[in-house]
Structures are given as C-alpha cells and as structure tokens.
Amino acid sequence: MKKAEFLGDTKRLLRPDEIYDAQEAYRIVKEKIIENQNIIQFLRTD
C-alpha cells in the first residue's frame, strides 16, 4: 500500500479540501473486508 502510482491516483480523484489517509483506509479495508473474507472462506471449507 505504498505504491506511488496508487496514492497519486487517489489524490486526483478527491476534492482538494478532502482529507484522506491512504494507510488508515487500507487498514480499515484489510480489517473489515479482507480478514472477514478469509474467515468466511475458512468456514466454507467444511
């Protein structure tokens, strides 16, 4: 999550007055979606 290409694109998509912390956003996505998806897949392997 440190790729300059991604972080640069994100800045161009947001309004200048928007505050966006890409590292915090990644942490939230990882915690709420990716890790939960792994749990769901684990439970489905029965």
C-alpha positions in Angstrom: 0.0 0.0 0.0 2.9 2.3 -0.6 2.8 2.4 -4.4 3.2 6.0 -5.5 1.1 5.2 -8.6 -2.0 4.3 -6.5 -1.5 7.1 -4.0 -1.1 9.6 -6.8 -4.3 8.5 -8.5 -6.2 8.8 -5.2 -5.2 12.4 -4.8 -6.5 13.2 -8.3 -9.9 11.6 -7.5 -10.6 13.6 -4.3 -11.6 17.2 -3.9 -8.7 19.4 -2.7 -10.4 20.0 0.6 -10.9 16.3 1.3 -8.6 14.7 3.9 -7.7 11.1 3.1 -5.2 8.9 4.8 -4.5 6.0 2.5 -2.7 4.0 5.1 -5.7 4.2 7.5 -8.1 3.4 4.7 -6.1 0.3 3.9 -6.0 -0.8 7.5 -9.8 -0.5 7.7 -10.4 -2.3 4.4 -8.0 -5.0 5.5 -9.6 -5.4 8.9 -13.2 -5.2 7.9 -13.2 -6.9 4.5 -10.1 -8.9 3.7 -9.8 -10.6 7.1 -13.5 -11.3 7.3 -13.4 -12.8 3.8 -10.6 -15.2 4.9 -12.8 -16.3 7.9 -15.8 -16.9 5.6 -13.7 -18.9 3.2 -12.3 -20.9 6.1 -15.8 -21.7 7.4 -16.9 -22.8 3.9 -14.2 -25.4 3.6 -16.1 -27.9 5.7 
